[in-house]
């Protein structure tokens, strides 16, 4: 069970990192600055910032390993919270600290990509858990 959850975690991390880097690269190729209102202007700096944000979010998603416990695994609410609680807290901290408009221009892409990958992983994990119960 722990190996499957670690595989899910690495899958979410790798997929969101590659997608974030792709979006940053496309923005630079289009001639737009990837992060408005910041002093980050080179592609390498943007890739480092993007990787740091994805790594931060991935570390906050580590409580998904709590699904090894039967109590958490059997409760849909606890299973959902183990996947999403800390990333949502980090998201709200960033939004409150920078303001919603500035957050939208600077970090929203990485957060959206990460949450999309995490949501897909959660749905796949939940379906597999439901199949195992039947």
N, CA, C and O atoms as a GROMACS GRO file, in nm:
protein
  536
    1UNK      N    1   0.082  -0.119   0.000
    1UNK     CA    2   0.000   0.000   0.000
    1UNK      C    3   0.086   0.126   0.000
    1UNK      O    4   0.058   0.220  -0.074
    2UNK      N    5   0.191   0.128   0.081
    2UNK     CA    6   0.273   0.249   0.087
    2UNK      C    7   0.345   0.273  -0.045
    2UNK      O    8   0.366   0.388  -0.085
    3UNK      N    9   0.384   0.165  -0.114
    3UNK     CA   10   0.451   0.183  -0.242
    3UNK      C   11   0.357   0.240  -0.347
    3UNK      O   12   0.398   0.320  -0.432
    4UNK      N   13   0.232   0.199  -0.343
    4UNK     CA   14   0.134   0.253  -0.437
    4UNK      C   15   0.111   0.402  -0.409
    4UNK      O   16   0.102   0.482  -0.502
    5UNK      N   17   0.101   0.439  -0.281
    5UNK     CA   18   0.082   0.580  -0.247
    5UNK      C   19   0.205   0.664  -0.282
    5UNK      O   20   0.192   0.778  -0.326
    6UNK      N   21   0.325   0.608  -0.261
    6UNK     CA   22   0.445   0.680  -0.302
    6UNK      C   23   0.450   0.696  -0.454
    6UNK      O   24   0.495   0.799  -0.504
    7UNK      N   25   0.406   0.594  -0.526
    7UNK     CA   26   0.398   0.604  -0.672
    7UNK      C   27   0.301   0.712  -0.716
    7UNK      O   28   0.328   0.786  -0.810
    8UNK      N   29   0.188   0.722  -0.647
    8UNK     CA   30   0.092   0.829  -0.676
    8UNK      C   31   0.156   0.964  -0.649
    8UNK      O   32   0.142   1.057  -0.729
    9UNK      N   33   0.225   0.976  -0.536
    9UNK     CA   34   0.288   1.103  -0.501
    9UNK      C   35   0.393   1.144  -0.604
    9UNK      O   36   0.395   1.258  -0.648
   10UNK      N   37   0.480   1.050  -0.642
   10UNK     CA   38   0.582   1.081  -0.743
   10UNK      C   39   0.518   1.112  -0.879
   10UNK      O   40   0.569   1.196  -0.953
   11UNK      N   41   0.410   1.045  -0.911
   11UNK     CA   42   0.339   1.073  -1.036
   11UNK      C   43   0.282   1.213  -1.038
   11UNK      O   44   0.295   1.284  -1.138
   12UNK      N   45   0.220   1.254  -0.928
   12UNK     CA   46   0.165   1.390  -0.918
   12UNK      C   47   0.278   1.492  -0.926
   12UNK      O   48   0.266   1.592  -0.996
   13UNK      N   49   0.386   1.468  -0.854
   13UNK     CA   50   0.499   1.560  -0.854
   13UNK      C   51   0.560   1.572  -0.994
   13UNK      O   52   0.579   1.683  -1.044
   14UNK      N   53   0.590   1.461  -1.056
   14UNK     CA   54   0.653   1.463  -1.187
   14UNK      C   55   0.565   1.523  -1.295
   14UNK      O   56   0.611   1.604  -1.376
   15UNK      N   57   0.439   1.484  -1.297
   15UNK     CA   58   0.347   1.536  -1.398
   15UNK      C   59   0.326   1.686  -1.383
   15UNK      O   60   0.329   1.760  -1.481
   16UNK      N   61   0.303   1.731  -1.261
   16UNK     CA   62   0.280   1.875  -1.241
   16UNK      C   63   0.406   1.956  -1.268
   16UNK      O   64   0.398   2.069  -1.316
   17UNK      N   65   0.523   1.900  -1.237
   17UNK     CA   66   0.648   1.970  -1.265
   17UNK      C   67   0.670   1.984  -1.415
   17UNK      O   68   0.703   2.093  -1.462
   18UNK      N   69   0.652   1.877  -1.490
   18UNK     CA   70   0.668   1.885  -1.635
   18UNK      C   71   0.567   1.978  -1.699
   18UNK      O   72   0.601   2.056  -1.789
   19UNK      N   73   0.443   1.972  -1.655
   19UNK     CA   74   0.340   2.061  -1.711
   19UNK      C   75   0.370   2.207  -1.678
   19UNK      O   76   0.352   2.294  -1.763
   20UNK      N   77   0.415   2.235  -1.557
   20UNK     CA   78   0.447   2.373  -1.518
   20UNK      C   79   0.563   2.426  -1.599
   20UNK      O   80   0.560   2.540  -1.646
   21UNK      N   81   0.667   2.344  -1.616
   21UNK     CA   82   0.780   2.388  -1.696
   21UNK      C   83   0.738   2.410  -1.841
   21UNK      O   84   0.787   2.503  -1.906
   22UNK      N   85   0.649   2.327  -1.892
   22UNK     CA   86   0.601   2.345  -2.030
   22UNK      C   87   0.527   2.477  -2.045
   22UNK      O   88   0.546   2.548  -2.144
   23UNK      N   89   0.442   2.510  -1.947
   23UNK     CA   90   0.368   2.636  -1.954
   23UNK      C   91   0.463   2.754  -1.946
   23UNK      O   92   0.446   2.852  -2.019
   24UNK      N   93   0.563   2.748  -1.859
   24UNK     CA   94   0.662   2.856  -1.849
   24UNK      C   95   0.736   2.871  -1.981
   24UNK      O   96   0.756   2.983  -2.027
   25UNK      N   97   0.776   2.762  -2.042
   25UNK     CA   98   0.848   2.767  -2.168
   25UNK      C   99   0.761   2.826  -2.279
   25UNK      O  100   0.809   2.907  -2.358
   26UNK      N  101   0.635   2.786  -2.286
   26UNK     CA  102   0.544   2.839  -2.388
   26UNK      C  103   0.524   2.989  -2.369
   26UNK      O  104   0.519   3.064  -2.466
   27UNK      N  105   0.513   3.033  -2.244
   27UNK     CA  106   0.499   3.177  -2.219
   27UNK      C  107   0.621   3.254  -2.268
   27UNK      O  108   0.608   3.361  -2.327
   28UNK      N  109   0.740   3.200  -2.243
   28UNK     CA  110   0.860   3.270  -2.288
   28UNK      C  111   0.871   3.267  -2.440
   28UNK      O  112   0.914   3.366  -2.500
   29UNK      N  113   0.834   3.158  -2.503
   29UNK     CA  114   0.838   3.152  -2.649
   29UNK      C  115   0.738   3.248  -2.711
   29UNK      O  116   0.762   3.298  -2.821
   30UNK      N  117   0.630   3.275  -2.644
   30UNK     CA  118   0.530   3.370  -2.694
   30UNK      C  119   0.573   3.514  -2.670
   30UNK      O  120   0.506   3.607  -2.716
   31UNK      N  121   0.683   3.533  -2.598
   31UNK     CA  122   0.733   3.667  -2.574
   31UNK      C  123   0.676   3.733  -2.451
   31UNK      O  124   0.695   3.853  -2.430
   32UNK      N  125   0.605   3.657  -2.368
   32UNK     CA  126   0.547   3.714  -2.247
   32UNK      C  127   0.636   3.680  -2.128
   32UNK      O  128   0.699   3.574  -2.125
   33UNK      N  129   0.641   3.769  -2.033
   33UNK     CA  130   0.712   3.741  -1.909
   33UNK      C  131   0.626   3.644  -1.829
   33UNK      O  132   0.507   3.667  -1.810
   34UNK      N  133   0.686   3.538  -1.782
   34UNK     CA  134   0.609   3.433  -1.714
   34UNK      C  135   0.552   3.481  -1.582
   34UNK      O  136   0.440   3.444  -1.547
   35UNK      N  137   0.626   3.561  -1.508
   35UNK     CA  138   0.580   3.607  -1.378
   35UNK      C  139   0.574   3.759  -1.378
   35UNK      O  140   0.677   3.825  -1.364
   36UNK      N  141   0.456   3.814  -1.395
   36UNK     CA  142   0.440   3.958  -1.394
   36UNK      C  143   0.460   4.013  -1.253
   36UNK      O  144   0.443   3.940  -1.155
   37UNK      N  145   0.494   4.138  -1.243
   37UNK     CA  146   0.513   4.208  -1.116
   37UNK      C  147   0.627   4.150  -1.033
   37UNK      O  148   0.631   4.168  -0.911
   38UNK      N  149   0.720   4.081  -1.098
   38UNK     CA  150   0.837   4.031  -1.026
   38UNK      C  151   0.961   4.068  -1.106
   38UNK      O  152   0.951   4.117  -1.218
   39UNK      N  153   1.076   4.044  -1.048
   39UNK     CA  154   1.201   4.074  -1.117
   39UNK      C  155   1.257   3.951  -1.186
   39UNK      O  156   1.373   3.951  -1.227
   40UNK      N  157   1.178   3.847  -1.199
   40UNK     CA  158   1.222   3.724  -1.264
   40UNK      C  159   1.198   3.740  -1.414
   40UNK      O  160   1.084   3.752  -1.458
   41UNK      N  161   1.304   3.739  -1.490
   41UNK     CA  162   1.289   3.763  -1.633
   41UNK      C  163   1.351   3.656  -1.721
   41UNK      O  164   1.324   3.653  -1.841
   42UNK      N  165   1.432   3.568  -1.666
   42UNK     CA  166   1.494   3.465  -1.751
   42UNK      C  167   1.419   3.333  -1.737
   42UNK      O  168   1.352   3.308  -1.636
   43UNK      N  169   1.431   3.251  -1.838
   43UNK     CA  170   1.363   3.122  -1.839
   43UNK      C  171   1.414   3.032  -1.727
   43UNK      O  172   1.335   2.960  -1.664
   44UNK      N  173   1.544   3.034  -1.700
   44UNK     CA  174   1.601   2.949  -1.596
   44UNK      C  175   1.547   2.986  -1.458
   44UNK      O  176   1.515   2.899  -1.377
   45UNK      N  177   1.538   3.116  -1.432
   45UNK     CA  178   1.485   3.161  -1.302
   45UNK      C  179   1.339   3.120  -1.288
   45UNK      O  180   1.297   3.076  -1.180
   46UNK      N  181   1.262   3.134  -1.394
   46UNK     CA  182   1.121   3.096  -1.388
   46UNK      C  183   1.106   2.946  -1.366
   46UNK      O  184   1.017   2.903  -1.291
   47UNK      N  185   1.190   2.867  -1.429
   47UNK     CA  186   1.184   2.722  -1.409
   47UNK      C  187   1.219   2.684  -1.266
   47UNK      O  188   1.160   2.593  -1.209
   48UNK      N  189   1.316   2.756  -1.208
   48UNK     CA  190   1.350   2.728  -1.067
   48UNK      C  191   1.236   2.764  -0.973
   48UNK      O  192   1.205   2.690  -0.880
   49UNK      N  193   1.174   2.879  -0.997
   49UNK     CA  194   1.062   2.921  -0.912
   49UNK      C  195   0.946   2.824  -0.928
   49UNK      O  196   0.882   2.786  -0.830
   50UNK      N  197   0.919   2.784  -1.050
   50UNK     CA  198   0.811   2.689  -1.077
   50UNK      C  199   0.838   2.556  -1.007
   50UNK      O  200   0.748   2.498  -0.946
   51UNK      N  201   0.961   2.507  -1.016
   51UNK     CA  202   0.998   2.381  -0.951
   51UNK      C  203   0.986   2.392  -0.800
   51UNK      O  204   0.942   2.298  -0.734
   52UNK      N  205   1.024   2.506  -0.744
   52UNK     CA  206   1.014   2.525  -0.598
   52UNK      C  207   0.869   2.523  -0.553
   52UNK      O  208   0.837   2.466  -0.448
   53UNK      N  209   0.780   2.586  -0.630
   53UNK     CA  210   0.639   2.586  -0.592
   53UNK      C  211   0.578   2.446  -0.602
   53UNK      O  212   0.502   2.404  -0.515
   54UNK      N  213   0.612   2.374  -0.708
   54UNK     CA  214   0.560   2.238  -0.724
   54UNK      C  215   0.615   2.148  -0.614
   54UNK      O  216   0.542   2.064  -0.561
   55UNK      N  217   0.742   2.164  -0.579
   55UNK     CA  218   0.801   2.084  -0.471
   55UNK      C  219   0.733   2.114  -0.338
   55UNK      O  220   0.705   2.023  -0.260
   56UNK      N  221   0.707   2.242  -0.310
   56UNK     CA  222   0.637   2.280  -0.187
   56UNK      C  223   0.500   2.215  -0.182
   56UNK      O  224   0.461   2.158  -0.080
   57UNK      N  225   0.427   2.223  -0.291
   57UNK     CA  226   0.293   2.163  -0.294
   57UNK      C  227   0.300   2.011  -0.281
   57UNK      O  228   0.216   1.950  -0.215
   58UNK      N  229   0.400   1.951  -0.344
   58UNK     CA  230   0.413   1.805  -0.335
   58UNK      C  231   0.445   1.761  -0.193
   58UNK      O  232   0.395   1.658  -0.147
   59UNK      N  233   0.528   1.837  -0.125
   59UNK     CA  234   0.559   1.802   0.014
   59UNK      C  235   0.434   1.816   0.101
   59UNK      O  236   0.414   1.736   0.193
   60UNK      N  237   0.351   1.916   0.074
   60UNK     CA  238   0.229   1.930   0.153
   60UNK      C  239   0.128   1.821   0.122
   60UNK      O  240   0.034   1.800   0.199
   61UNK      N  241   0.146   1.750   0.010
   61UNK     CA  242   0.055   1.640  -0.023
   61UNK      C  243   0.100   1.507   0.037
   61UNK      O  244   0.034   1.406   0.017
   62UNK      N  245   0.211   1.506   0.109
   62UNK     CA  246   0.259   1.382   0.170
   62UNK      C  247   0.163   1.318   0.270
   62UNK      O  248   0.171   1.196   0.290
   63UNK      N  249   0.073   1.393   0.334
   63UNK     CA  250  -0.022   1.325   0.423
   63UNK      C  251  -0.111   1.223   0.353
   63UNK      O  252  -0.184   1.150   0.419
   64UNK      N  253  -0.106   1.216   0.219
   64UNK     CA  254  -0.180   1.109   0.151
   64UNK      C  255  -0.129   0.972   0.195
   64UNK      O  256  -0.198   0.871   0.178
   65UNK      N  257  -0.009   0.968   0.251
   65UNK     CA  258   0.044   0.841   0.302
   65UNK      C  259  -0.031   0.793   0.425
   65UNK      O  260  -0.018   0.677   0.465
   66UNK      N  261  -0.110   0.882   0.486
   66UNK     CA  262  -0.192   0.841   0.600
   66UNK      C  263  -0.300   0.742   0.557
   66UNK      O  264  -0.362   0.679   0.642
   67UNK      N  265  -0.322   0.728   0.427
   67UNK     CA  266  -0.421   0.632   0.380
   67UNK      C  267  -0.379   0.487   0.405
   67UNK      O  268  -0.457   0.395   0.379
   68UNK      N  269  -0.260   0.467   0.454
   68UNK     CA  270  -0.219   0.332   0.494
   68UNK      C  271  -0.297   0.288   0.617
   68UNK      O  272  -0.313   0.168   0.641
   69UNK      N  273  -0.346   0.384   0.695
   69UNK     CA  274  -0.428   0.353   0.811
   69UNK      C  275  -0.569   0.314   0.766
   69UNK      O  276  -0.628   0.381   0.682
   70UNK      N  277  -0.622   0.207   0.823
   70UNK     CA  278  -0.756   0.160   0.783
   70UNK      C  279  -0.864   0.262   0.817
   70UNK      O  280  -0.963   0.274   0.744
   71UNK      N  281  -0.847   0.334   0.927
   71UNK     CA  282  -0.948   0.432   0.967
   71UNK      C  283  -0.959   0.544   0.863
   71UNK      O  284  -1.070   0.584   0.827
   72UNK      N  285  -0.847   0.594   0.816
   72UNK     CA  286  -0.849   0.702   0.717
   72UNK      C  287  -0.891   0.648   0.580
   72UNK      O  288  -0.966   0.713   0.508
   73UNK      N  289  -0.843   0.531   0.546
   73UNK     CA  290  -0.873   0.473   0.415
   73UNK      C  291  -1.020   0.441   0.399
   73UNK      O  292  -1.074   0.448   0.288
   74UNK      N  293  -1.087   0.406   0.508
   74UNK     CA  294  -1.227   0.365   0.499
   74UNK      C  295  -1.325   0.484   0.500
   74UNK      O  296  -1.440   0.468   0.461
   75UNK      N  297  -1.281   0.599   0.544
   75UNK     CA  298  -1.368   0.716   0.552
   75UNK      C  299  -1.344   0.808   0.431
   75UNK      O  300  -1.232   0.855   0.412
   76UNK      N  301  -1.446   0.832   0.349
   76UNK     CA  302  -1.426   0.920   0.232
   76UNK      C  303  -1.383   1.062   0.270
   76UNK      O  304  -1.302   1.122   0.199
   77UNK      N  305  -1.435   1.116   0.380
   77UNK     CA  306  -1.398   1.251   0.421
   77UNK      C  307  -1.251   1.257   0.463
   77UNK      O  308  -1.178   1.347   0.421
   78UNK      N  309  -1.207   1.164   0.546
   78UNK     CA  310  -1.068   1.163   0.589
   78UNK      C  311  -0.974   1.136   0.472
   78UNK      O  312  -0.864   1.192   0.467
   79UNK      N  313  -1.015   1.051   0.380
   79UNK     CA  314  -0.934   1.022   0.262
   79UNK      C  315  -0.917   1.150   0.178
   79UNK      O  316  -0.808   1.179   0.131
   80UNK      N  317  -1.026   1.226   0.161
   80UNK     CA  318  -1.020   1.351   0.086
   80UNK      C  319  -0.929   1.452   0.157
   80UNK      O  320  -0.845   1.516   0.094
   81UNK      N  321  -0.946   1.465   0.288
   81UNK     CA  322  -0.864   1.560   0.364
   81UNK      C  323  -0.716   1.522   0.362
   81UNK      O  324  -0.630   1.610   0.360
   82UNK      N  325  -0.686   1.393   0.362
   82UNK     CA  326  -0.545   1.352   0.360
   82UNK      C  327  -0.479   1.392   0.228
   82UNK      O  328  -0.358   1.414   0.225
   83UNK      N  329  -0.555   1.401   0.122
   83UNK     CA  330  -0.498   1.443  -0.007
   83UNK      C  331  -0.492   1.595  -0.019
   83UNK      O  332  -0.393   1.648  -0.069
   84UNK      N  333  -0.596   1.667   0.025
   84UNK     CA  334  -0.612   1.807  -0.012
   84UNK      C  335  -0.598   1.909   0.099
   84UNK      O  336  -0.586   2.028   0.069
   85UNK      N  337  -0.600   1.872   0.225
   85UNK     CA  338  -0.604   1.971   0.333
   85UNK      C  339  -0.484   2.065   0.333
   85UNK      O  340  -0.501   2.187   0.326
   86UNK      N  341  -0.362   2.012   0.342
   86UNK     CA  342  -0.244   2.098   0.348
   86UNK      C  343  -0.221   2.177   0.219
   86UNK      O  344  -0.188   2.296   0.227
   87UNK      N  345  -0.237   2.118   0.099
   87UNK     CA  346  -0.222   2.203  -0.021
   87UNK      C  347  -0.323   2.317  -0.027
   87UNK      O  348  -0.290   2.426  -0.074
   88UNK      N  349  -0.446   2.294   0.021
   88UNK     CA  350  -0.544   2.403   0.021
   88UNK      C  351  -0.508   2.512   0.122
   88UNK      O  352  -0.532   2.630   0.098
   89UNK      N  353  -0.450   2.472   0.234
   89UNK     CA  354  -0.404   2.571   0.333
   89UNK      C  355  -0.291   2.655   0.274
   89UNK      O  356  -0.290   2.777   0.288
   90UNK      N  357  -0.196   2.590   0.207
   90UNK     CA  358  -0.086   2.663   0.144
   90UNK      C  359  -0.138   2.757   0.036
   90UNK      O  360  -0.091   2.870   0.024
   91UNK      N  361  -0.235   2.711  -0.042
   91UNK     CA  362  -0.295   2.795  -0.145
   91UNK      C  363  -0.358   2.920  -0.084
   91UNK      O  364  -0.337   3.031  -0.134
   92UNK      N  365  -0.433   2.903   0.024
   92UNK     CA  366  -0.497   3.019   0.085
   92UNK      C  367  -0.395   3.113   0.149
   92UNK      O  368  -0.415   3.235   0.149
   93UNK      N  369  -0.287   3.059   0.204
   93UNK     CA  370  -0.183   3.146   0.262
   93UNK      C  371  -0.120   3.231   0.152
   93UNK      O  372  -0.102   3.352   0.170
   94UNK      N  373  -0.085   3.169   0.039
   94UNK     CA  374  -0.027   3.245  -0.071
   94UNK      C  375  -0.123   3.350  -0.124
   94UNK      O  376  -0.082   3.462  -0.155
   95UNK      N  377  -0.251   3.315  -0.135
   95UNK     CA  378  -0.348   3.410  -0.187
   95UNK      C  379  -0.368   3.528  -0.091
   95UNK      O  380  -0.380   3.642  -0.135
   96UNK      N  381  -0.372   3.500   0.037
   96UNK     CA  382  -0.392   3.608   0.135
   96UNK      C  383  -0.268   3.695   0.148
   96UNK      O  384  -0.279   3.816   0.170
   97UNK      N  385  -0.150   3.635   0.133
   97UNK     CA  386  -0.027   3.711   0.149
   97UNK      C  387  -0.004   3.805   0.031
   97UNK      O  388   0.031   3.921   0.051
   98UNK      N  389  -0.024   3.758  -0.090
   98UNK     CA  390   0.004   3.838  -0.209
   98UNK      C  391  -0.115   3.916  -0.261
   98UNK      O  392  -0.098   4.009  -0.339
   99UNK      N  393  -0.232   3.880  -0.220
   99UNK     CA  394  -0.351   3.938  -0.279
   99UNK      C  395  -0.393   3.855  -0.399
   99UNK      O  396  -0.308   3.798  -0.469
  100UNK      N  397  -0.521   3.847  -0.422
  100UNK     CA  398  -0.571   3.757  -0.525
  100UNK      C  399  -0.525   3.799  -0.665
  100UNK      O  400  -0.490   3.713  -0.745
  101UNK      N  401  -0.524   3.927  -0.696
  101UNK     CA  402  -0.486   3.972  -0.830
  101UNK      C  403  -0.339   3.941  -0.858
  101UNK      O  404  -0.306   3.891  -0.965
  102UNK      N  405  -0.252   3.970  -0.763
  102UNK     CA  406  -0.110   3.942  -0.784
  102UNK      C  407  -0.085   3.792  -0.788
  102UNK      O  408  -0.004   3.745  -0.868
  103UNK      N  409  -0.153   3.716  -0.704
  103UNK     CA  410  -0.139   3.571  -0.706
  103UNK      C  411  -0.178   3.515  -0.842
  103UNK      O  412  -0.111   3.425  -0.894
  104UNK      N  413  -0.285   3.568  -0.899
  104UNK     CA  414  -0.331   3.520  -1.028
  104UNK      C  415  -0.224   3.534  -1.135
  104UNK      O  416  -0.207   3.445  -1.219
  105UNK      N  417  -0.150   3.645  -1.133
  105UNK     CA  418  -0.049   3.668  -1.235
  105UNK      C  419   0.082   3.597  -1.207
  105UNK      O  420   0.161   3.576  -1.299
  106UNK      N  421   0.108   3.559  -1.084
  106UNK     CA  422   0.240   3.503  -1.054
  106UNK      C  423   0.240   3.352  -1.037
  106UNK      O  424   0.327   3.285  -1.094
  107UNK      N  425   0.148   3.297  -0.962
  107UNK     CA  426   0.160   3.156  -0.927
  107UNK      C  427   0.040   3.070  -0.960
  107UNK      O  428   0.042   2.950  -0.932
  108UNK      N  429  -0.061   3.124  -1.019
  108UNK     CA  430  -0.184   3.047  -1.038
  108UNK      C  431  -0.165   2.927  -1.130
  108UNK      O  432  -0.231   2.825  -1.110
  109UNK      N  433  -0.078   2.936  -1.229
  109UNK     CA  434  -0.059   2.824  -1.322
  109UNK      C  435  -0.009   2.700  -1.250
  109UNK      O  436  -0.062   2.591  -1.270
  110UNK      N  437   0.093   2.717  -1.167
  110UNK     CA  438   0.149   2.602  -1.097
  110UNK      C  439   0.046   2.539  -1.002
  110UNK      O  440   0.036   2.417  -0.992
  111UNK      N  441  -0.028   2.625  -0.932
  111UNK     CA  442  -0.129   2.573  -0.841
  111UNK      C  443  -0.239   2.498  -0.916
  111UNK      O  444  -0.281   2.391  -0.873
  112UNK      N  445  -0.286   2.555  -1.026
  112UNK     CA  446  -0.392   2.488  -1.104
  112UNK      C  447  -0.346   2.355  -1.160
  112UNK      O  448  -0.419   2.256  -1.154
  113UNK      N  449  -0.225   2.351  -1.214
  113UNK     CA  450  -0.172   2.226  -1.269
  113UNK      C  451  -0.157   2.123  -1.158
  113UNK      O  452  -0.195   2.007  -1.175
  114UNK      N  453  -0.100   2.165  -1.044
  114UNK     CA  454  -0.080   2.071  -0.934
  114UNK      C  455  -0.214   2.016  -0.883
  114UNK      O  456  -0.227   1.895  -0.861
  115UNK      N  457  -0.312   2.104  -0.864
  115UNK     CA  458  -0.441   2.057  -0.814
  115UNK      C  459  -0.514   1.970  -0.916
  115UNK      O  460  -0.586   1.878  -0.877
  116UNK      N  461  -0.495   1.995  -1.044
  116UNK     CA  462  -0.554   1.908  -1.146
  116UNK      C  463  -0.491   1.768  -1.138
  116UNK      O  464  -0.563   1.668  -1.143
  117UNK      N  465  -0.359   1.762  -1.127
  117UNK     CA  466  -0.292   1.632  -1.115
  117UNK      C  467  -0.331   1.561  -0.986
  117UNK      O  468  -0.354   1.440  -0.986
  118UNK      N  469  -0.338   1.636  -0.876
  118UNK     CA  470  -0.376   1.577  -0.748
  118UNK      C  471  -0.520   1.527  -0.750
  118UNK      O  472  -0.550   1.423  -0.692
  119UNK      N  473  -0.609   1.600  -0.816
  119UNK     CA  474  -0.748   1.558  -0.826
  119UNK      C  475  -0.762   1.429  -0.906
  119UNK      O  476  -0.836   1.340  -0.866
  120UNK      N  477  -0.690   1.420  -1.017
  120UNK     CA  478  -0.692   1.296  -1.097
  120UNK      C  479  -0.639   1.180  -1.016
  120UNK      O  480  -0.695   1.070  -1.020
  121UNK      N  481  -0.530   1.202  -0.942
  121UNK     CA  482  -0.475   1.095  -0.858
  121UNK      C  483  -0.572   1.054  -0.749
  121UNK      O  484  -0.586   0.935  -0.720
  122UNK      N  485  -0.639   1.150  -0.689
  122UNK     CA  486  -0.737   1.119  -0.584
  122UNK      C  487  -0.854   1.038  -0.640
  122UNK      O  488  -0.897   0.941  -0.578
  123UNK      N  489  -0.904   1.078  -0.756
  123UNK     CA  490  -1.017   1.005  -0.816
  123UNK      C  491  -0.977   0.862  -0.849
  123UNK      O  492  -1.052   0.768  -0.822
  124UNK      N  493  -0.859   0.845  -0.907
  124UNK     CA  494  -0.813   0.709  -0.939
  124UNK      C  495  -0.795   0.626  -0.812
  124UNK      O  496  -0.832   0.508  -0.809
  125UNK      N  497  -0.738   0.686  -0.708
  125UNK     CA  498  -0.717   0.614  -0.583
  125UNK      C  499  -0.851   0.578  -0.519
  125UNK      O  500  -0.867   0.466  -0.471
  126UNK      N  501  -0.946   0.670  -0.520
  126UNK     CA  502  -1.078   0.642  -0.460
  126UNK      C  503  -1.152   0.532  -0.535
  126UNK      O  504  -1.214   0.446  -0.474
  127UNK      N  505  -1.145   0.535  -0.667
  127UNK     CA  506  -1.210   0.429  -0.745
  127UNK      C  507  -1.150   0.294  -0.716
  127UNK      O  508  -1.220   0.194  -0.706
  128UNK      N  509  -1.018   0.291  -0.702
  128UNK     CA  510  -0.952   0.163  -0.671
  128UNK      C  511  -0.991   0.116  -0.531
  128UNK      O  512  -1.011  -0.004  -0.510
  129UNK      N  513  -1.003   0.208  -0.437
  129UNK     CA  514  -1.046   0.171  -0.302
  129UNK      C  515  -1.190   0.118  -0.303
  129UNK      O  516  -1.220   0.020  -0.235
  130UNK      N  517  -1.277   0.182  -0.380
  130UNK     CA  518  -1.416   0.136  -0.388
  130UNK      C  519  -1.425  -0.001  -0.454
  130UNK      O  520  -1.509  -0.082  -0.413
  131UNK      N  521  -1.342  -0.030  -0.552
  131UNK     CA  522  -1.342  -0.162  -0.615
  131UNK      C  523  -1.294  -0.269  -0.519
  131UNK      O  524  -1.343  -0.382  -0.522
  132UNK      N  525  -1.199  -0.233  -0.435
  132UNK     CA  526  -1.147  -0.330  -0.338
  132UNK      C  527  -1.251  -0.363  -0.230
  132UNK      O  528  -1.249  -0.474  -0.176
  133UNK      N  529  -1.341  -0.269  -0.200
  133UNK     CA  530  -1.445  -0.294  -0.098
  133UNK      C  531  -1.553  -0.387  -0.149
  133UNK      O  532  -1.614  -0.460  -0.071
  134UNK      N  533  -1.577  -0.385  -0.279
  134UNK     CA  534  -1.689  -0.465  -0.334
  134UNK      C  535  -1.659  -0.610  -0.332
  134UNK      O  536  -1.742  -0.691  -0.374
   0.00000   0.00000   0.00000
